Amino acid sequence: MTKDEDFSIMISLGVQAPVIVWIRVGNTRRRALIEWFEPLVDHVIEMIETGNRLVELR
Protein backbone atom coordinates (compact mmCIF):
# COMPACT_ATOMS: atom_id res chain seq x y z
CA MET A 1 0.00 0.00 0.00
CA THR A 2 1.52 3.30 -1.06
CA LYS A 3 0.86 6.88 -2.05
CA ASP A 4 4.05 6.81 -4.18
CA GLU A 5 3.64 6.69 -7.98
CA ASP A 6 6.95 4.84 -8.49
CA PHE A 7 5.41 1.47 -7.67
CA SER A 8 2.67 1.82 -10.29
CA ILE A 9 5.32 2.75 -12.86
CA MET A 10 7.21 -0.46 -12.04
CA ILE A 11 4.13 -2.53 -12.78
CA SER A 12 3.42 -0.67 -16.04
CA LEU A 13 7.00 -1.40 -17.17
CA GLY A 14 6.51 -5.10 -16.48
CA VAL A 15 8.89 -5.17 -13.53
CA GLN A 16 8.08 -8.01 -11.17
CA ALA A 17 6.48 -6.41 -8.15
CA PRO A 18 4.05 -7.33 -5.39
CA VAL A 19 0.40 -6.33 -5.62
CA ILE A 20 0.22 -2.56 -5.23
CA VAL A 21 -2.65 -0.64 -3.63
CA TRP A 22 -2.00 2.91 -4.82
CA ILE A 23 -3.79 5.53 -2.73
CA ARG A 24 -4.26 8.69 -4.80
CA VAL A 25 -5.49 11.28 -2.36
CA GLY A 26 -3.84 14.51 -1.35
CA ASN A 27 -2.10 15.12 1.92
CA THR A 28 -4.38 14.32 4.78
CA ARG A 29 -4.25 13.47 8.43
CA ARG A 30 -3.78 9.82 9.29
CA ARG A 31 -7.18 9.51 10.99
CA ALA A 32 -9.00 11.00 7.98
CA LEU A 33 -7.12 8.66 5.64
CA ILE A 34 -8.06 5.62 7.71
CA GLU A 35 -11.72 6.69 7.83
CA TRP A 36 -11.69 7.13 4.04
CA PHE A 37 -9.96 3.78 3.43
CA GLU A 38 -11.79 1.45 5.83
CA PRO A 39 -15.03 1.23 3.79
CA LEU A 40 -12.96 0.29 0.72
CA VAL A 41 -11.13 -2.69 2.23
CA ASP A 42 -13.58 -5.35 1.00
CA HIS A 43 -13.48 -3.90 -2.53
CA VAL A 44 -9.67 -3.84 -2.49
CA ILE A 45 -9.54 -7.47 -1.38
CA GLU A 46 -12.00 -8.46 -4.10
CA MET A 47 -9.93 -6.70 -6.76
CA ILE A 48 -6.75 -8.44 -5.61
CA GLU A 49 -8.45 -11.84 -5.49
CA THR A 50 -9.62 -11.42 -9.09
CA GLY A 51 -6.03 -10.95 -10.23
CA ASN A 52 -5.47 -7.20 -10.26
CA ARG A 53 -1.81 -6.41 -9.63
CA LEU A 54 -2.46 -2.67 -9.26
CA VAL A 55 -5.46 -1.34 -7.34
CA GLU A 56 -5.74 2.43 -7.69
CA LEU A 57 -7.94 4.28 -5.20
CA ARG A 58 -9.02 7.87 -5.71
Sequence and secondary structure as in RCSB ss.txt:
>XXXX:A:sequence
MTKDEDFSIMISLGVQAPVIVWIRVGNTRRRALIEWFEPLVDHVIEMIETGNRLVELR
>XXXX:A:secstr
 BS HHHHHHHHTT     EEEE   S  HHHHHHHHGGGHHHHHHHHHTT SEEEE 
